[in-house]
Amino acid sequence: MRFIIGLLLGLGIGFAASLLLAPEKGRRQREAEPPGDEGFGEDHDTMAGLRRAMQGLQEQVQDAWKEARQAADEAEKEMRARYERTVSKRRR
């Protein structure tokens, strides 16, 4: 039990320290960069890539859904036409 409590305390302290010291690291790195250098600093949006990927995936899913709906409509029309042909043959 003491091991688990110590482990949780250690993880909590480490997490808090990483959150508190992370902005300092970014500030020091920006000061070291020459002015006008627009490299990949600490200020870029880390979720932008994920958002773009999710938008692309959403567009692909919507396109696939639209194509599937069109294919289902065409298949239904063909089945109805085939049914009408077979029903009209039986009535003769």
KENUNU-154495 format. One record per residue (C-alpha): x, y, z. Coordinates in steps of 0.05 Angstrom, whole numbers, plus 5000, padded with zeros to 4 digits. Layout:
BEGIN
XYZ ...
***
This chain:
BEGIN
500050005000 505750485016 508850324949 502450524912 501751164952 509051344939 508251184865 502151624859 505552194897 511652134853 507452144789 503452734814 509653134832 512852964765 506653164727 506053824765 513353974754 512853834679 506854294673 510254844713 516954804678 514454694606 512955434593 519855624617 523055154566 519055464509 520756174530 528256014533 527955684465 524456284434 529756754463 535256334432 532256354362 534356914316 528957434303 524757304241 526056564242 519256234233 521355514248 517355004286 517655324354 513655144416 507855594396 505055184339 498254864348 499354134364 492253944349 492054254280 494653634246 489653204282 483953684263 486053664190 486452904191 479552864223 476553344172 479552944116 476752304146 469952624156 469752844083 471652154059 466251834103 461052324077 463052184005 462851434016 456051494050 453351903991 455951383942 452950823983 446251173985 446351273910 448250543899 442650323945 437650753908 439850473841 439449763867 432549883895 430150163828 432949553792 429749073841 423049433835 423449403759 425248663761 419548533809 414648903765 416948483705 416147823741 409348013770 406748233702 409147573671 405347163723 398847533709 399047343636 
***
